[in-house]
């Protein structure tokens, strides 16, 4: 039985190639624009929020809030990707890995992309209404850094640091919803998450180093050069140290710190097996961070519910 060829707009790192390929062209374009075919993005956006809820002690009593955060992560990650692609449409057309994206390829018009952005933002609004007033204000404060992110790769060698601020923001929202205040353990956990994001997004950026250098896009992967493996290792180590400090402020017990050992070993495996010239391997290690997020969540549950 002969199978239909994969449409050319399905990019190589799509995780749901067969399912998305079966959609009508317009719906396929909208799904690709929101990266529904690549769930790793919303997992990475979701986990810090779940950490904040769990470490604040709400993993069991506020399980419904965690579910709302998952819905919000899918919608807002999609909205962020749509906005990013609108801003980057000319740059995307010049990069081999991104020129097949819906806007530069013509699969989705600019007008339809703006409409789709509005729909996804409405879903985010529904999630916002589930939050306490403080958490809602914290969530709304993320809009400015989110809007600024697509421009960071043009003005700094460290757009991954700005992404860390944005992709970790749900942690501030989750913590403030449970605790009703922005306290020290939250900031320590947030700092660790930022370092984690810098590490894994540097791994992701290894796939585009040649194209980025050619068209003038900046990234931490380019900035680190031949020291990228050590650089990722340093940022992962910083993440573990900040997470350990957050745990210690909640429960000053060596057993609390021991809860981080599985995640530390997993991050260590990523660094030790990373080969900068292997784009496929870099993508696999980047995606492995959804499991890192789960391990940190379980550690937060243990520490947050034992007080």
N, C-alpha and C positions, 0 to 999 in steps of 0.2 A: 504494500500500500504506500503510495507516494504522499509525502507530507508537504504542506505548503511552505514555501521559503519564508524565512524570518524577514519582516519588513525592514528596510534599510534604516528606519528611524529608531529601531530598538538598539540601544547602545550596548557595547560589549559587557559592561558591568551590571546589566539588568539581572535581577534575581528571579523574576517571574516572566521570563521571555515568552513562554508558550501561552500563558493566560492573557497577557497584555496584547500579544500579537493577534489574538482572536477578536479583539474589540474593533468596532467600526473606526475608521480613521480619526474622526473628530474626538470621540471618546478616548481613543488610544492616545491622542495628543495631549488631552487634558490629564490623563493618568500619568503620562510620562513627565509632563510639566510639573506636577506635584510630587514626582518621584514615588508614586505608589508602588512602582515595580522594584523599588530599592528600600525596603523597610529598615535597613540598618540606620538610616538617618533619624527616623522618629524613635527608634529604640535609644539611640544615643542622646536624644533630646529628653526623652521620658525618664531615664534612670536617675539623673540628679534630683528631679522633683520627687521621685519615690524615695530616694535616700533621705531627703529633708523631712518628709512625712514620717518615715520609719525611725530615724534617729531622735526625732522629737517625741516619739512614743505613740504615734498614731497608726502604726501598721495594721493593727487588728480592729481597733475601734473606728477608724476612718478608712476602711478598705474601699468604700464607695468613692472617696476623694481620689484615691489612687487610680480607680477606674476612669474617673473624669479626666485626670491628668493624662491618661493614655489616649483618650479621645482628643484632648486638646493638643497633645504632642503630634498626632497624625495630621490634624488640621493645620496647626501653626507651622509645623515643618514644611507642609505643602505650600502654605502661603508664602513662607520665606523663600522657598525655591522658585516659586512663580515670580516674586519680586526680583530676586537675584537674576533670573533669566531675562526679565524685561530690561534690567539695567545693563546686563552683560551681553546682550544679543549680538552686538558687533564683535566683541572679543571672542565669543563662543564660535562665531563663524570662521575664526582664524586658527582654532585649535582642533587637531585631528579627533580627539576624544569627545569633543563637545559640539562639533559642527552639525551633528545629526539631531541635536535637541530640537524640540517642536517649533520654537520661534525662528531660529536661523534657517531651519530646513523648510519653513513655510507650512508646516502641518497645522499650526495654530496661529491665528492672526494676533496682532498686538492688541486689538480691541477685545477679542475674546479672552485673551490672557488677563486683561484688567478685570473683566467680569468674573472670571474664575477666581481671581484673587479676592474679590469682594465676597463671593460665596463661602470660601474657606474662612475668611475673617468673621463671617456671621456665625459659623460653627464655633470659632474661638470665643465669640461673645457669649454664646450659650454656656460654655464652660466657665467663663469669667463670672457669670451670675451665680454660680455655685459657691463662690469663695466668700470669706469674710471681708469686710471693708478694707482692712489693712492689707490682706493678701491681694485683693483686687487692685489696690493702688500700686503695690509692688509689681504686679503683673503688667499694668499699663505703663509703668516706668521703663519697661523693656523695649517699647516701640522705637524709641530714638536710637539706641545702639543696634537694634535689628535693622533699621532702615539704613544706618551708616555702614554696616558690614560690607556690602558689595563694593564699596569704594576703597576699602582698606588695602586691598591688594595693589592699588595704584599708588599709594602714598607711604606704605611701610613694608619692611621686609618681614614683619611679624603679623600678618593678617590672622594667623592661627591664634594669637593671643586675644584678639578681638572676638574671634569665634568662641574662644573659651568663655569670655564674659557672657556672650549671648546664649550659648548652648548649656550653660550651667545655671541660667537665671531661674529656671523652674524650681531649683533647690531653695532659693530665697522665698519663692511663693509658697511652696509646700511647708517649709519651716514656719513662716509667719502665720499661716493659716492655723496650724496646730498650737504654736506657742503664744501667738499674739504679740510677738516682739522679735526684733532682729538682734540676736544675742551672739556671744563669742563662738560657741560651738558651730553655729551656722556659718559664720564667716570663715572659720578654719576649714570646714567641709567644702565650702565654696572655692576657697583658694586651691585646695587639692584638686577639685574638679577642673578648674581652669588649667592647671599644669597637665592633668590627664588629657584634656582636649588638645592642648598644644602638641603633646606627644603623638596621639593617634592621628591628628590631622596632618602632622608632618609626614607620617608614614603614608597617608593617602596622597599627599602632594608629590611623593616620589614618582608617581605615574606620569606627571605632567612637566617634569623639570626641563626637558629639552624644549617643548613648545612654549612654556612660560618664559624661559630665557630668551627665546627668539622674538617674542612679541612684547617683552618688557613687563610681564606680570611678576610681582615679587612674592616670595614665600619663604617660610622658615627652612624648607628643604633645600632651597637654593642658597640661603644664607649660611647654613651649616656646612654646605659643601661636602667634603670627604669625611667630615666629623659627624655626619647625620646620625649614625648609629649610636655614638656616644651621647649626642645631644638628646635623642629620644630617651635614652636610659636615664639621663640626668633629670629630665622633666617627669618621668615616671617615678623616680626616687623622691623627688620633691612632693609629688602627689601623695605618695604613701606616708611621708612624714607629716604633711598637713592633716591627712585623714586620721593618723594616729593621735595627733594633738587634739583633734576634735573629739575622738573617742575618750581620751584621757580626761578631758574637761567634764564629760558626762559621767564617766565611771573610771576613777583612778585605780585601775587594776590591770596587771600585766595580761590577764586573760582577755580583757577587752581588746588590747593591742593584737593579741594572737588571732583574733577574728579576721584580721587583715592578711594573714599569711597566705591563704589560697589565692587572693587577688594579686598579692605581690609575686607569687610564683608564676602566675599566668602572665603578668606584665613582663617578668624576667624572661620567660620563654619567647615572647614577642621580640624583645631586643636581641637576645642571643641568636635567634634564627633569622633575623632581618638581613636581607641583602639588598642594598640600595639600587642595584642594577636590575633587580627582578620585580617588574611591575605587577605581575600576577601574584607573586608571593606577598608583596606589600599590600595589595588589595585584600588578600586573605587575612593578614594580620590586622589590618584596619577593621575588617568585619568582626574579627574575634573579640573586639571590645564590647560587643553586646553581652558577651559572657562575663567580661570583667564587670560590667554594670550590674549584672545579676549577683555576682559574688560580693560586691560592695553592698548591695541592697540587703542581702542575707546577713552580712556583718552588722549593718545598721539596725536591722530587726532585733538581732541578739542583744546588742548593746542598749538600744533604745527602750526595750521592753524589760530590761533587767534592773532598772533603777527602783 
